Amino acid sequence: MMPLDQTTAPILIVDDEPDNLLILTQQLREAGYRAITATGDPHFALRRFAEGAFALVLLDIMMPGLDGFAVMARMQAMEAAKACPILVLTALRDEKTRLRALQEGARDFLVKPFLEEELLCRVGNLLEMHLAQRCLARRNASLAAAVDERTAQLEERNRQLLQSQLEILARLGRAAEFRDNETGFHVARMSRYAERLGQALGLDETQSTLLGHCAPMHDIGKVGIPDAILLKPGKLDPKEWAVMCRHPEIGANILACSTSPWLETSRVIALSHHERWDGTGYPQGLRGEAIPLFGRIVAVADVFDALTSARPYKPAWPVAQAVTALQAGCGTQFEPALVTTFVNILEDVLLIRAQHWDGETE
């Protein structure tokens, strides 16, 4: 018994002989096919075919004006041809004609006169193949839509997770600064200075953004320093200073053993931002380019903002004086090329400073 969807599959018959059209139409209708369009006009057939509604075309080859090969060529140029099989019906028996028809787009070939049973078998097989392909295409489209939806959901979850991680980094950085009697604006300013300096040095967007988000964690280790030392208004004695110098290692330990690139980058910055270009810094006494680049950048940005910000133990320095101090530290505390680049982008730095002004800078 014929599958129900085959009976309603639209079939186009193109043949210039009226008797052939009548016989083919009658045979298909008696077999249960109900959606049949029959025409002897190839141009009319092409217009209807272009609408993309047919599941099968029965096409004669020998037609005046526009033969079956020309009709097939025009059909193959249409989007509808991708899904619609063509069954060639012709009185030509030579192998050359049969091969040409198959090469130019026909899915099957039937020589006139033919048995009705053979016609119906070939029509049924082609329709079954066409409907199966259409069903598969719908399933593939549905699966692709489901994959796209799931991918979008995962991307949104990852975006939210990343945003949460960045917020945690920023808040931990601010917590360390507030505990040190500094304002959260210091974190915002120096991290943006560091990001801009990284851009000026040629870091790509990914790396400069990573630097900007991780720089606020540079002093997270201060949460492990006793209040008596951290909040002391006067100068620290040698023993107290030795304790204070532990905060880079404390910060690195807090951030250690993570697979997150954000936390690992924060760990590197926390550990290295007090190293000095001449090797006299702490905690590892690294020298020159042995100091991680992000640590060298944060050192410049951190000191500039510290100098130009008011603290309980000092007033804010004028920008010009702070720049002079950075330049004086070239080759000793800071990498000379970084200071030069920082001075070159000073206009951008001051714009960032104005955007994050807290009333305690110069």
PLY file of the C-alpha trace (Angstrom):
ply
format ascii 1.0
element vertex 362
property float x
property float y
property float z
element edge 361
property int vertex1
property int vertex2
end_header
0.00 0.00 0.00
1.33 3.43 -0.95
2.45 5.68 1.94
-0.08 8.41 2.58
2.34 11.30 1.94
3.20 9.97 -1.55
-0.39 10.32 -2.70
-0.31 14.05 -2.06
3.24 14.64 -3.36
3.02 17.18 -6.25
4.07 15.71 -9.61
4.80 17.70 -12.79
4.45 15.98 -16.21
5.98 17.74 -19.24
5.31 16.20 -22.69
4.32 17.82 -25.96
2.09 14.88 -26.95
-1.47 15.32 -25.55
-2.10 11.58 -25.67
1.01 10.89 -23.58
-0.10 13.50 -21.04
-3.53 11.92 -20.81
-2.21 8.37 -20.40
0.42 9.33 -17.81
-2.06 11.38 -15.83
-4.63 8.60 -15.88
-2.12 5.93 -14.82
-0.86 8.02 -11.92
-4.35 8.96 -10.74
-5.48 5.34 -10.83
-2.42 4.48 -8.72
-3.59 6.97 -6.09
-1.57 10.09 -6.91
-3.78 13.15 -6.55
-1.55 16.22 -6.99
-0.68 16.09 -10.69
0.10 19.00 -13.02
0.37 18.06 -16.71
1.47 20.43 -19.51
2.77 20.35 -23.06
4.29 23.83 -22.72
7.90 23.73 -21.45
7.88 27.45 -20.58
4.77 27.04 -18.43
6.42 24.03 -16.80
9.52 26.08 -15.94
7.44 28.87 -14.41
5.57 26.36 -12.21
8.78 24.50 -11.36
10.41 27.73 -10.19
7.77 27.97 -7.46
9.50 25.02 -5.79
6.39 23.00 -5.06
7.06 19.73 -6.92
8.32 16.43 -5.50
8.91 14.79 -8.93
9.14 15.79 -12.61
8.33 13.42 -15.50
10.05 15.00 -18.50
9.96 14.16 -22.22
13.14 14.77 -24.26
11.87 15.22 -27.81
9.87 18.47 -27.74
9.89 21.29 -30.34
11.30 24.70 -29.46
12.63 23.79 -26.03
13.63 20.15 -25.72
14.00 18.17 -22.50
17.74 18.81 -22.23
17.18 22.58 -22.38
14.38 22.31 -19.81
16.65 20.31 -17.49
19.46 22.85 -17.89
17.16 25.68 -16.83
15.73 23.65 -13.97
19.23 22.85 -12.68
19.90 26.58 -12.39
16.93 26.95 -10.02
16.96 26.44 -6.27
14.00 24.05 -6.57
16.15 21.55 -8.54
18.19 20.68 -5.44
15.32 18.74 -3.92
13.27 17.58 -6.89
14.19 14.41 -8.84
13.61 14.24 -12.62
12.45 11.07 -14.42
13.19 11.28 -18.17
10.66 9.64 -20.50
11.73 9.36 -24.13
11.42 7.24 -27.25
15.17 7.63 -27.88
16.87 4.35 -27.08
20.54 5.13 -27.74
23.07 4.97 -24.91
24.38 8.48 -25.65
20.97 10.04 -24.96
20.52 8.05 -21.76
23.97 8.99 -20.42
23.51 12.65 -21.33
20.18 12.78 -19.51
21.67 11.25 -16.38
24.72 13.50 -16.54
22.63 16.65 -16.91
20.41 16.09 -13.90
17.97 13.23 -14.41
17.69 10.76 -11.54
16.20 8.00 -13.69
15.49 7.15 -17.31
12.58 5.28 -18.90
12.27 4.41 -22.63
8.90 4.62 -24.38
6.86 2.53 -24.68
7.12 1.30 -21.11
5.11 -0.93 -18.84
2.74 0.83 -16.48
4.07 -1.30 -13.61
7.63 -0.19 -14.31
6.57 3.46 -14.48
4.78 3.23 -11.13
7.77 1.45 -9.51
10.18 4.13 -10.68
7.83 6.94 -9.66
7.30 5.34 -6.25
11.05 4.82 -5.70
11.92 8.39 -6.64
9.18 9.84 -4.47
10.20 7.66 -1.55
13.79 8.88 -1.90
12.68 12.49 -2.24
10.39 12.38 0.80
13.05 10.62 2.88
15.59 13.29 1.96
13.10 16.03 2.79
12.36 14.39 6.13
16.08 14.09 6.83
16.59 17.73 5.91
13.84 18.78 8.33
15.40 16.69 11.09
18.83 18.11 10.37
17.41 21.62 10.45
15.68 20.86 13.73
18.87 19.40 15.19
20.88 22.38 13.96
18.38 24.76 15.55
18.57 22.77 18.80
22.37 22.86 18.69
22.35 26.59 18.00
19.96 27.16 20.90
22.05 25.02 23.24
25.23 26.73 22.09
23.66 30.13 22.73
22.60 28.99 26.20
26.12 27.74 26.98
27.66 30.94 25.65
25.31 32.97 27.84
26.15 30.82 30.87
29.86 31.22 30.14
29.40 34.95 29.73
27.58 35.16 33.05
30.23 32.98 34.71
33.00 35.14 33.33
31.20 38.28 34.43
30.84 36.82 37.93
34.55 35.97 38.01
35.49 39.48 36.92
33.20 41.02 39.51
34.76 38.86 42.21
38.25 39.91 41.12
37.27 43.57 41.17
35.61 43.35 44.58
38.51 41.44 46.14
40.87 44.07 44.80
38.74 46.84 46.25
38.52 45.02 49.58
42.30 45.00 49.84
42.50 48.70 49.01
39.79 49.70 51.50
41.61 47.81 54.23
44.72 49.83 53.44
42.85 53.13 53.94
42.81 53.66 50.19
39.73 54.14 48.07
38.26 51.80 45.50
38.91 54.53 42.93
42.62 53.73 43.18
41.86 50.20 41.93
39.79 51.53 39.02
42.39 54.14 38.03
45.54 52.04 38.21
43.94 49.08 36.44
42.81 51.31 33.58
46.28 52.91 33.48
47.82 49.45 33.25
45.42 48.37 30.50
46.12 51.51 28.46
49.86 51.11 28.94
49.62 47.50 27.78
47.79 48.62 24.64
50.46 51.22 23.94
53.11 48.50 24.26
51.37 46.43 21.58
49.38 43.92 23.62
46.37 42.61 21.72
42.83 43.20 22.97
42.64 39.88 24.80
45.88 40.44 26.70
45.26 44.09 27.52
41.75 43.28 28.76
43.16 40.44 30.88
45.69 42.85 32.35
43.05 45.46 33.12
40.82 42.98 34.96
43.63 41.30 36.91
45.60 44.39 37.94
43.20 45.18 40.85
44.40 42.00 42.57
47.96 43.29 42.94
47.60 44.05 46.67
45.19 41.28 47.67
47.92 39.90 49.94
47.46 42.88 52.26
44.48 41.07 53.75
47.08 38.92 55.54
49.00 41.83 57.07
48.14 42.74 60.71
46.25 46.01 61.17
48.92 47.33 63.50
51.37 47.30 60.60
49.05 47.90 57.66
47.32 50.91 59.26
50.31 52.38 61.11
50.38 56.12 60.34
54.11 56.50 60.77
57.18 54.87 59.26
57.51 51.11 59.70
60.47 49.76 61.62
62.64 47.06 59.99
60.70 44.17 61.53
57.38 45.69 60.52
58.66 46.37 57.03
59.76 42.76 56.72
56.19 41.69 57.52
54.76 44.18 55.04
57.06 42.82 52.34
55.34 39.47 52.66
52.11 40.68 51.09
53.09 39.77 47.49
53.71 36.16 48.53
50.51 36.09 50.59
48.55 37.33 47.58
50.19 34.77 45.32
49.32 31.99 47.77
45.70 33.14 47.93
45.45 32.99 44.13
47.59 29.88 43.55
46.62 26.47 42.15
43.87 27.72 39.84
43.23 26.68 36.24
41.55 30.02 35.55
43.71 32.32 33.37
42.25 35.27 35.28
43.38 33.99 38.67
46.75 32.79 37.36
47.43 36.20 35.79
46.33 37.88 39.04
48.74 35.62 40.96
51.65 36.64 38.73
50.82 40.33 39.16
50.40 40.03 42.93
53.75 38.29 43.26
55.80 40.51 40.95
54.52 44.08 41.17
57.12 45.09 43.81
60.08 43.67 41.91
62.50 46.33 40.63
64.24 46.62 37.28
67.67 46.63 38.96
66.95 43.49 40.99
66.60 45.16 44.40
62.85 44.60 44.73
60.95 41.94 46.61
59.99 39.17 47.25
62.18 37.32 44.72
64.74 39.95 43.74
64.05 39.47 40.04
65.92 41.66 37.60
65.10 43.19 34.21
62.99 41.12 31.85
62.97 38.23 34.33
60.19 40.23 35.98
56.87 39.31 34.28
55.72 42.05 31.90
52.36 42.45 33.63
54.14 42.96 36.96
56.41 45.62 35.42
53.42 47.43 33.91
51.37 47.37 37.13
54.37 48.72 39.08
54.41 51.89 36.96
50.63 52.36 37.02
50.40 51.67 40.78
53.17 54.06 41.77
51.88 56.87 39.55
48.42 56.68 41.07
49.79 56.34 44.61
51.92 59.46 44.13
49.08 61.54 42.69
46.58 60.46 45.38
46.22 61.85 48.88
46.87 59.46 51.78
46.65 59.92 55.55
50.43 60.16 55.64
50.94 62.45 52.59
49.19 64.92 50.27
48.66 64.19 46.57
51.61 65.04 44.36
51.14 67.19 41.26
51.20 65.18 38.05
54.42 66.80 36.85
56.17 65.86 40.09
54.91 62.27 39.86
56.15 62.00 36.26
59.54 63.29 37.34
59.65 60.64 40.06
58.85 57.90 37.53
61.57 59.16 35.21
64.03 59.29 38.10
63.28 55.62 38.74
64.13 54.57 35.17
66.70 51.80 35.19
66.42 51.27 38.93
62.81 50.78 40.01
61.17 50.79 36.57
61.89 49.56 33.07
62.89 52.69 31.14
60.85 51.81 28.04
57.69 51.47 30.12
58.12 54.87 31.71
58.78 56.46 28.31
55.63 54.88 26.90
53.63 55.90 29.96
54.70 59.53 29.54
53.79 59.35 25.84
50.20 58.34 26.73
49.93 60.75 29.66
47.02 62.56 28.01
45.02 59.31 27.99
46.10 58.57 31.57
44.84 61.94 32.76
41.52 61.38 30.98
41.12 58.05 32.82
42.08 59.81 36.05
39.40 62.44 35.52
36.77 59.77 34.85
37.58 58.00 38.13
38.34 61.04 40.29
37.39 60.63 43.95
38.25 64.04 45.35
41.47 62.83 46.91
43.79 63.22 43.95
45.56 66.43 43.03
0 1
1 2
2 3
3 4
4 5
5 6
6 7
7 8
8 9
9 10
10 11
11 12
12 13
13 14
14 15
15 16
16 17
17 18
18 19
19 20
20 21
21 22
22 23
23 24
24 25
25 26
26 27
27 28
28 29
29 30
30 31
31 32
32 33
33 34
34 35
35 36
36 37
37 38
38 39
39 40
40 41
41 42
42 43
43 44
44 45
45 46
46 47
47 48
48 49
49 50
50 51
51 52
52 53
53 54
54 55
55 56
56 57
57 58
58 59
59 60
60 61
61 62
62 63
63 64
64 65
65 66
66 67
67 68
68 69
69 70
70 71
71 72
72 73
73 74
74 75
75 76
76 77
77 78
78 79
79 80
80 81
81 82
82 83
83 84
84 85
85 86
86 87
87 88
88 89
89 90
90 91
91 92
92 93
93 94
94 95
95 96
96 97
97 98
98 99
99 100
100 101
101 102
102 103
103 104
104 105
105 106
106 107
107 108
108 109
109 110
110 111
111 112
112 113
113 114
114 115
115 116
116 117
117 118
118 119
119 120
120 121
121 122
122 123
123 124
124 125
125 126
126 127
127 128
128 129
129 130
130 131
131 132
132 133
133 134
134 135
135 136
136 137
137 138
138 139
139 140
140 141
141 142
142 143
143 144
144 145
145 146
146 147
147 148
148 149
149 150
150 151
151 152
152 153
153 154
154 155
155 156
156 157
157 158
158 159
159 160
160 161
161 162
162 163
163 164
164 165
165 166
166 167
167 168
168 169
169 170
170 171
171 172
172 173
173 174
174 175
175 176
176 177
177 178
178 179
179 180
180 181
181 182
182 183
183 184
184 185
185 186
186 187
187 188
188 189
189 190
190 191
191 192
192 193
193 194
194 195
195 196
196 197
197 198
198 199
199 200
200 201
201 202
202 203
203 204
204 205
205 206
206 207
207 208
208 209
209 210
210 211
211 212
212 213
213 214
214 215
215 216
216 217
217 218
218 219
219 220
220 221
221 222
222 223
223 224
224 225
225 226
226 227
227 228
228 229
229 230
230 231
231 232
232 233
233 234
234 235
235 236
236 237
237 238
238 239
239 240
240 241
241 242
242 243
243 244
244 245
245 246
246 247
247 248
248 249
249 250
250 251
251 252
252 253
253 254
254 255
255 256
256 257
257 258
258 259
259 260
260 261
261 262
262 263
263 264
264 265
265 266
266 267
267 268
268 269
269 270
270 271
271 272
272 273
273 274
274 275
275 276
276 277
277 278
278 279
279 280
280 281
281 282
282 283
283 284
284 285
285 286
286 287
287 288
288 289
289 290
290 291
291 292
292 293
293 294
294 295
295 296
296 297
297 298
298 299
299 300
300 301
301 302
302 303
303 304
304 305
305 306
306 307
307 308
308 309
309 310
310 311
311 312
312 313
313 314
314 315
315 316
316 317
317 318
318 319
319 320
320 321
321 322
322 323
323 324
324 325
325 326
326 327
327 328
328 329
329 330
330 331
331 332
332 333
333 334
334 335
335 336
336 337
337 338
338 339
339 340
340 341
341 342
342 343
343 344
344 345
345 346
346 347
347 348
348 349
349 350
350 351
351 352
352 353
353 354
354 355
355 356
356 357
357 358
358 359
359 360
360 361
